[in-house]
Every structure is written in structure tokens, then in C-alpha cells.
Amino acid sequence: MSLSSKVRTTLRWLPSYVWQRAVRRVPRGRVHLIIAVADHFEPAIVPRHGPERASRDEQERRLNHWCQEYPRSVDPWRDADGYPFRHTYFYPAEQCDQGLLAQLADHCRQGWGEVEIHLHHGLEAPDSSENTRRVLIEFRDWLAAQGCLSRWNGDGSARYAFVHGNFALANSAQGRYCGVDDEMQILSETGCYADLTLPSAPFISQTAKVNSLYECGLPLDHRAPHRRGDDLQCGRAPAVFPLIVQGPLVVDLRRRKAGRPAPSFDNSQLTGRQPPTLKRLRLWQRAAISVRGRLDWIFIKLHCHGMDPRDEDAMLGEPHQRFLRDLAENSRAGGVVPHFVTAREMVNIALAACDGRDGNPGDYRDYRLRLIGKTGAA
């Protein structure tokens, strides 16, 4: 691919972003920040070595360390509703380890997050629709049997949120890392209520549509039907699932390197080199991702690889703790009202906004999608 073609492909979102910044209203005054972390949680990850996997003993060591240290790291700082900062653990279906998952599910039952579905496929050759459907159903049903996942209004079959491995949702990476054009249709039919893969910049799978909560606008059996779609809005309940829940993708014009201007873009990923900070939070807030008509509820979906050893400080260390401390102080000063949510809770709050609900968004964490075994309505 030529340099000009690569730029056109990977920066196709930039014109939309510029237009959005020109016309989108950023709410002033006290706003609610609904913050979720989509953690591509891979205990077997071996950085820079692609499909290679860590040993079972190393995976167990990593998970034990996480379950011990994560509560200590975040517990002192709570959101406006009394909840700690939590991760949604998108566990790879193709790496299902029942022992590790049972431990992770117990960690979540103690209040530190929720488990959802992640999938890498089509790495060496395009996957098939039949195999994709089989893997998703088997993993969905196993997780549901452990008390993970959710049901619509507490009834019916298990529902789940999804992130795509290698960011190639619905075969959007020019045939690589997927191969299944009708993947979105399969997700819909197997109970997926929302996809949280995007943003994927700088990868070729990034859509031109950015900083949005929306329904797919193309037939779900088409390749990448999420390329366009209708934004969620108050007074109109969505009908097409999975919903697309994007995290912030923004340009940072104030970034400097070695004392010189060095503009860059921020794709809301948390890494060792890019830990969360209040400066980044202000950028994410300015993206103003919301349900139309409920502008004071701003949705900030972040993403990370929590098990990547290179990113431990951003997940558990002092930079992460400083961010939570600074956010708590900013909240007390009247700047923002933070709500730490899981992917499921974020979608529930968005659905409540679509139904015209207002007030405290934290009241709608269990609005439609309720954890299996959990009773009570919002």
C-alpha cells in the first residue's frame, strides 16, 4: 500500500472529526461522566509475539497478582454512587480456560467488574460463519452457567457485550483477522447487545464515523455494517442490535515533545506509556459522546490490555492511582460527576436516555440488561 493510500485509509475519520468539532455542542457546567474500561483481558498475552501464548503457570500467576492487587489499587477512590473503578473483562473465547475464568468470575462477584466476550479469529486463514457462531454460542453458554453475562429484563437467553480481537470487527480489516462478512448478523442472533471494539485507529478497520453511540446503518449480513448508522437519541428506542459504543478518538493539538509542538491523536487506550490523566480526561470529555437530547450524560469508553506486563503501572500503579485521586478531588470541587460503570451498565444508561430518563444516570445501571441471578429493576 502506498503512503498516500495508507494515509487515506487510516485517517478516513479525520474529516468527520473536524466537522464534528465544528458543530457538536460541548455541554458546560456540571456534567455526568459515565466511564467504562473495555479490557481486552488476555492472561496468555506475549507482547510482540503475535499468536504465541504464555505458559499456564504464568497465566495463573498473572491472574492471581491481578485479583490481589487490583482491589488494593482502586478501592480508596469511589464514584458519585459509591462504586469503585471497575474493568469489563472481555475474555478471549478461543482461549477459554475454565479454571482461570472461574477465578475471574469470583473476582467480579466481589464487585470488581464483569466478564464479557472477546474473540480473535481468522489469524492464519479466514474463519467461517459456522465456526464463528459455534465458538460464540459455546462460550456464551459456559459463561452464563457461571453466573456471568446478563438477560434482557432478567428473562430469556443470555446476552453479552463484545470486542473483536485485532479490531477487525465484521471483516473490516480488508479480510485480515476475521474473514466473516456476516459477523454482525451472527453477533445479533447469538445475543450480543453492544460492540465496544472502536476506536481502532490507527488500524485500517477504523470507521469514518467517530465519537458516537449508534445503530448499524447497513444490513447486518454485509461486511462492516457499522461503517455508518443512526445516532442514539432521546425519544427513540433502538431496534438494531448490537449497538455500537465508541470510545473517544480525538486530536491533541497541545501535545509537546522535547519542548516542541507535536500534535497527535488520542484513541482512548490505556497503556504504560499512556496512563490515564486529567489532561486526557478533558480531551475525552470534549469528544462529548452522548445520546442526542441528553447532552449532560457524557459516555467515555476506554480500552486496554490489562494483562500486558508492559502496562502494569497504568492498570495498578501510581499513575492510575494519581488519576483516580485527581478525579475525586476534581469532583469534590464541582467539576464533574463521575460514574464508574461496566460495559453492561453503560449500555443500560444509554438505553435509559433513549427512553427519556433523566436525573442521576447511576440509577439506571440495571435498566434493561440484568446480571444473571440478579433481581430488581431500575
PyMOL commands that set and color helices and strands:
alter all, ss='L'
color gray80, all
select helices_A, chain A and resi 3-10+14-23+56-74+93-95+98-112+129-145+165-167+169-171+183-189+225-227+278-286+309-316+318-332+343-354+361-364
alter helices_A, ss='H'
color red, helices_A
select strands_A, chain A and resi 31-40+87-92+113-119+150-152+155-164+192-195+213-216+229-231+243-245+250-252+256-257+260-261+264-266+269-270+297-304+336-340+369-371
alter strands_A, ss='S'
color yellow, strands_A
deselect
rebuild
show_as cartoon
